[in-house]
Amino acid sequence: MEIPTNGMNSTPHIHEQSQTPKLPVFNNAEVNRRLETWHVCYEFTPTMFRKTSRLPWVYMDPDKGPVEIKRLFNHDRITNEVNALKLVSQKTTIPVPKLLNYGLNPDGTRYLVTELINGVNLNKLTTLGCRVMTGEKHTEEASCDTCVQKAYSNAINFVENTVFPQLSTMKSQTRGIDGFVMPPAWVSIDTQELWTGRKGPWKTLPLQTPEYLFQHGDLAAHNLLIDTETLEPKALIDWEFAGYYPLGMDLWSGTLDFRKYVRCAGAENMAELIRKYVPEDFLEAWSQLEDREDFELSVRSGYFPDPEELIASMATPVIQESER
């Protein structure tokens, strides 16, 4: 029986080998917590963290028999994070989990292992009560607004004064990392027919000069680990969507409020985001779309840009202010 794939063409960066046996070994017997998302599985021991891609979901249809639902880019995102962690740890002082091991499992899934950082996700801080260790606490309630606000303020300061300045020094002439381009987090690659039916990897779109900037790609409260005593950031995690991309594609809004984070990539903004950041990818997906009835409805509603208008706008040179 063949190993199921994620339905995308593999790219050269993907052929990974596990690291030397001398590196720390992840002990399955020590796993004390396990979580799953649609794409990956998270496992925790007292000292290590492992992230593993998931195989396609297969269910039994009464008429068709076994039906396979692919998890697009599920394996690639592991390798992409491995490469991102290597780059960021080598080229910046941004605190990230230390990469201990990575590789390919016999079933075709990919994994990475990092050190476990003791901290709490910023968005979970509301459940821990007041974090004042000495003296009078701000409140005895289950959630301390004062501590939460301080932690969010510290996190925003960290992003704007540590993360952005250092990542902005990392530039490239091509998108992605090492020839692989991970679609942005705000593109619904698993649920919208336009993207699920797209064939082939996303292109690197080379430029004449290094204008793509390195970005985390998913800057949100759930990806910041906070020290529960100092309320300062301890690490920026989950670099699956990282890579070299056009300035602004990470949609940083100046806040870590989840509602604003979601609204930035909401339906009312999607057409403009596509025009600005991924027009070539959108047009390529559109050209491969077989059934366009639902797509045309999305265009008329304003969710997607009109492909013909987009092509025309891309063919028209932009007049700079100084040229007018």
C-alpha positions as CSV (number, residue, x, y, z in Angstrom):
1,M,0.0,0.0,0.0
2,E,1.4,3.4,-1.0
3,I,2.0,6.0,1.6
4,P,-0.7,8.8,1.4
5,T,0.6,12.2,0.4
6,N,-0.6,15.7,0.9
7,G,-1.5,16.1,-2.7
8,M,1.2,18.7,-3.5
9,N,4.4,18.2,-5.5
10,S,7.4,17.8,-3.2
11,T,10.1,20.4,-3.5
12,P,13.9,20.0,-3.2
13,H,14.0,21.3,0.4
14,I,11.9,18.4,1.7
15,H,14.2,15.5,1.5
16,E,15.2,15.4,5.1
17,Q,17.2,12.8,7.1
18,S,17.0,12.4,10.8
19,Q,19.9,13.9,12.7
20,T,22.7,11.9,14.3
21,P,21.8,9.4,17.1
22,K,23.9,11.4,19.5
23,L,21.3,14.1,19.7
24,P,18.6,13.9,22.4
25,V,16.0,11.2,21.8
26,F,12.3,12.0,22.3
27,N,11.0,9.4,24.7
28,N,7.5,8.4,23.9
29,A,7.1,6.9,27.4
30,E,7.5,10.4,28.9
31,V,4.7,12.1,26.9
32,N,2.4,13.8,29.4
33,R,0.3,15.8,27.0
34,R,-0.9,15.4,23.4
35,L,-2.9,17.7,21.2
36,E,-4.0,17.6,17.6
37,T,-5.0,20.2,15.0
38,W,-6.1,19.5,11.5
39,H,-2.6,19.4,10.1
40,V,-0.3,18.4,13.0
41,C,0.0,16.6,16.3
42,Y,1.7,18.1,19.3
43,E,3.4,16.0,22.0
44,F,5.0,17.2,25.2
45,T,7.4,15.6,27.7
46,P,8.9,17.3,30.8
47,T,11.8,18.6,28.7
48,M,10.9,18.2,25.0
49,F,8.3,19.1,22.4
50,R,7.5,17.2,19.2
51,K,5.4,18.3,16.3
52,T,4.4,15.7,13.7
53,S,2.5,16.1,10.4
54,R,-0.7,14.1,10.0
55,L,-1.7,11.8,7.2
56,P,-4.8,12.4,5.1
57,W,-8.2,11.8,6.8
58,V,-10.0,8.8,5.4
59,Y,-13.7,8.1,5.9
60,M,-16.1,5.5,4.5
61,D,-18.7,6.8,2.1
62,P,-21.7,4.4,1.8
63,D,-21.6,4.8,-2.0
64,K,-18.0,5.6,-2.9
65,G,-16.2,3.6,-0.3
66,P,-13.0,5.0,1.3
67,V,-12.7,8.8,0.6
68,E,-9.4,10.5,1.3
69,I,-9.4,14.1,2.5
70,K,-6.0,15.7,2.1
71,R,-4.4,18.0,4.6
72,L,-2.6,20.4,2.2
73,F,1.0,21.3,2.9
74,N,0.8,19.3,6.2
75,H,4.2,17.6,5.7
76,D,5.8,20.7,4.1
77,R,5.0,23.0,7.0
78,I,7.1,20.8,9.3
79,T,10.2,21.1,7.1
80,N,9.5,24.8,6.6
81,E,9.5,25.4,10.3
82,V,12.7,23.4,10.7
83,N,14.4,25.7,8.1
84,A,12.9,28.8,9.7
85,L,14.2,27.9,13.1
86,K,17.7,27.3,11.7
87,L,17.7,30.7,10.0
88,V,16.3,32.7,12.9
89,S,18.6,31.1,15.4
90,Q,21.6,31.7,13.2
91,K,20.9,35.2,12.1
92,T,19.1,36.8,15.0
93,T,18.9,36.8,18.8
94,I,15.1,36.4,18.8
95,P,14.3,33.7,21.4
96,V,13.0,30.6,19.6
97,P,12.8,27.0,20.7
98,K,16.1,25.1,20.3
99,L,15.8,22.6,17.4
100,L,17.0,19.2,18.7
101,N,16.0,16.8,15.9
102,Y,13.9,16.4,12.8
103,G,13.2,13.9,10.1
104,L,10.9,11.5,8.3
105,N,8.8,8.8,9.8
106,P,8.3,5.4,8.1
107,D,4.6,6.3,7.3
108,G,5.7,9.4,5.4
109,T,4.9,12.0,8.1
110,R,7.5,14.5,9.2
111,Y,8.5,15.6,12.6
112,L,10.6,18.1,14.5
113,V,11.7,18.1,18.1
114,T,12.7,21.1,20.2
115,E,13.5,21.9,23.7
116,L,10.4,22.5,25.9
117,I,10.2,26.1,27.0
118,N,8.4,26.7,30.3
119,G,5.9,29.4,29.7
120,V,2.3,30.0,28.9
121,N,0.7,31.0,25.6
122,L,-0.2,34.7,25.8
123,N,-3.8,34.0,25.0
124,K,-4.0,31.6,27.9
125,L,-2.8,34.0,30.6
126,T,-6.4,35.0,31.4
127,T,-6.9,31.7,33.1
128,L,-4.0,32.0,35.6
129,G,-5.2,34.7,37.9
130,C,-3.0,37.5,39.3
131,R,0.7,36.8,38.7
132,V,2.0,39.1,41.5
133,M,4.4,36.9,43.5
134,T,5.1,39.2,46.5
135,G,2.9,41.9,48.1
136,E,-0.8,42.6,47.5
137,K,-2.3,41.0,44.5
138,H,-4.3,43.1,42.0
139,T,-7.3,40.8,42.4
140,E,-8.4,37.5,43.7
141,E,-10.5,36.8,40.6
142,A,-9.7,34.0,38.2
143,S,-8.5,36.5,35.7
144,C,-6.3,39.6,36.4
145,D,-6.9,42.3,33.8
146,T,-3.8,44.3,35.1
147,C,-1.5,41.3,34.6
148,V,-3.0,40.4,31.2
149,Q,-2.7,44.0,30.0
150,K,0.9,44.2,31.1
151,A,1.8,40.9,29.4
152,Y,0.2,42.0,26.1
153,S,2.0,45.4,26.3
154,N,5.3,43.6,26.9
155,A,4.6,41.2,24.0
156,I,3.7,44.1,21.5
157,N,6.9,45.8,22.6
158,F,8.8,42.6,21.9
159,V,7.3,42.2,18.5
160,E,7.9,45.8,17.4
161,N,11.3,46.4,19.0
162,T,13.0,43.0,18.8
163,V,11.3,40.8,16.3
164,F,10.6,43.2,13.4
165,P,13.9,45.1,13.5
166,Q,15.9,41.8,13.4
167,L,13.8,40.0,10.8
168,S,13.9,43.1,8.6
169,T,17.7,42.6,8.1
170,M,17.0,39.2,6.5
171,K,16.2,39.7,2.8
172,S,16.0,37.5,-0.3
173,Q,15.4,37.8,-4.0
174,T,13.0,34.8,-3.9
175,R,9.9,34.0,-1.9
176,G,9.7,31.3,0.8
177,I,12.7,29.3,2.1
178,D,15.0,27.2,0.0
179,G,12.7,27.0,-3.0
180,F,9.6,26.2,-1.0
181,V,6.7,28.7,-0.6
182,M,4.2,28.2,2.2
183,P,0.9,29.9,1.5
184,P,0.0,32.7,3.9
185,A,-1.9,31.7,7.0
186,W,-4.9,33.9,5.9
187,V,-5.5,31.9,2.7
188,S,-8.0,29.1,3.2
189,I,-6.0,26.4,1.4
190,D,-8.0,23.5,2.9
191,T,-11.6,24.7,2.6
192,Q,-12.0,26.8,-0.6
193,E,-12.2,25.0,-3.9
194,L,-10.1,27.6,-5.6
195,W,-7.1,26.7,-3.4
196,T,-7.8,23.0,-2.8
197,G,-7.9,22.3,-6.5
198,R,-4.7,24.2,-7.2
199,K,-1.9,21.9,-8.7
200,G,1.8,22.3,-8.1
201,P,3.9,24.2,-5.6
202,W,3.7,27.9,-5.2
203,K,6.3,29.8,-7.2
204,T,9.3,31.6,-5.7
205,L,8.8,34.7,-8.0
206,P,12.4,35.9,-8.2
207,L,13.2,39.6,-8.1
208,Q,16.2,41.4,-9.4
209,T,17.0,42.7,-6.0
210,P,16.5,41.2,-2.5
211,E,13.2,42.9,-1.5
212,Y,11.4,40.0,0.2
213,L,11.7,40.3,4.0
214,F,11.7,37.4,6.4
215,Q,8.5,37.1,8.3
216,H,7.0,34.8,11.0
217,G,3.7,34.6,9.1
218,D,1.4,34.0,12.0
219,L,2.1,36.7,14.6
220,A,-0.7,36.1,17.2
221,A,-1.0,35.8,20.9
222,H,-1.1,32.0,20.8
223,N,2.4,31.9,19.3
224,L,4.0,33.9,22.1
225,L,5.2,32.1,25.2
226,I,5.2,34.3,28.3
227,D,7.1,34.0,31.6
228,T,4.4,33.7,34.2
229,E,6.5,35.6,36.8
230,T,7.9,38.5,34.8
231,L,5.1,38.6,32.2
232,E,7.9,39.0,29.6
233,P,8.0,37.0,26.3
234,K,10.2,33.9,26.5
235,A,9.9,32.7,22.9
236,L,8.2,33.2,19.6
237,I,7.0,29.8,18.5
238,D,5.2,28.0,15.5
239,W,7.2,29.2,12.5
240,E,5.3,27.0,10.0
241,F,4.3,30.0,7.8
242,A,7.6,31.7,7.9
243,G,9.6,32.8,4.9
244,Y,10.7,35.6,2.7
245,Y,7.7,37.5,1.5
246,P,6.5,41.0,0.5
247,L,6.5,43.6,3.2
248,G,3.3,43.6,5.2
249,M,2.1,40.1,4.1
250,D,2.0,39.0,7.8
251,L,-0.8,41.5,8.4
252,W,0.6,43.0,11.6
253,S,-2.1,45.3,13.0
254,G,-0.1,46.7,15.9
255,T,-2.1,44.6,18.4
256,L,-2.4,41.1,19.6
257,D,-6.1,41.2,20.0
258,F,-7.4,38.0,18.4
259,R,-10.6,39.7,17.1
260,K,-8.6,42.3,15.2
261,Y,-6.2,39.5,14.0
262,V,-9.1,37.7,12.5
263,R,-10.7,40.8,11.0
264,C,-7.5,41.7,9.2
265,A,-8.1,38.7,7.0
266,G,-11.8,38.8,7.0
267,A,-14.1,38.5,4.0
268,E,-14.3,42.3,3.5
269,N,-10.5,42.5,3.1
270,M,-9.7,39.3,1.2
271,A,-9.9,40.6,-2.4
272,E,-7.5,43.5,-1.6
273,L,-5.1,41.1,0.2
274,I,-5.0,38.9,-2.8
275,R,-4.4,41.8,-5.2
276,K,-1.6,43.1,-3.0
277,Y,0.3,40.0,-1.9
278,V,-0.6,36.8,-3.9
279,P,-2.1,37.9,-7.3
280,E,0.1,35.5,-9.4
281,D,-0.9,32.5,-7.1
282,F,-4.6,33.5,-7.3
283,L,-4.6,33.7,-11.1
284,E,-2.8,30.4,-11.4
285,A,-5.3,28.7,-9.1
286,W,-8.2,30.3,-11.1
287,S,-6.7,29.1,-14.4
288,Q,-6.9,25.5,-13.0
289,L,-10.4,25.8,-11.6
290,E,-12.8,23.4,-13.4
291,D,-16.1,24.4,-11.9
292,R,-16.3,28.2,-11.6
293,E,-19.9,28.6,-10.6
294,D,-19.2,29.1,-6.9
295,F,-16.1,31.1,-7.7
296,E,-18.1,33.6,-9.8
297,L,-20.5,34.1,-6.9
298,S,-17.5,34.9,-4.7
299,V,-16.3,37.4,-7.3
300,R,-19.7,39.1,-7.5
301,S,-19.9,39.3,-3.7
302,G,-16.5,41.0,-3.6
303,Y,-14.8,38.3,-1.7
304,F,-12.4,37.4,-4.6
305,P,-11.1,40.0,-7.1
306,D,-12.2,39.7,-10.7
307,P,-9.5,37.8,-12.5
308,E,-9.7,39.7,-15.7
309,E,-9.5,43.0,-13.9
310,L,-6.6,41.8,-11.9
311,I,-4.8,40.7,-15.1
312,A,-5.4,44.1,-16.6
313,S,-4.1,45.9,-13.5
314,M,-1.0,43.8,-13.3
315,A,-0.3,44.7,-17.0
316,T,-0.6,48.4,-16.3
317,P,2.6,50.1,-14.9
318,V,2.2,51.9,-11.7
319,I,2.8,55.6,-12.0
320,Q,5.0,56.8,-9.2
321,E,4.1,60.1,-7.5
322,S,7.4,61.7,-8.7
323,E,6.5,60.8,-12.3
324,R,3.2,62.6,-12.3
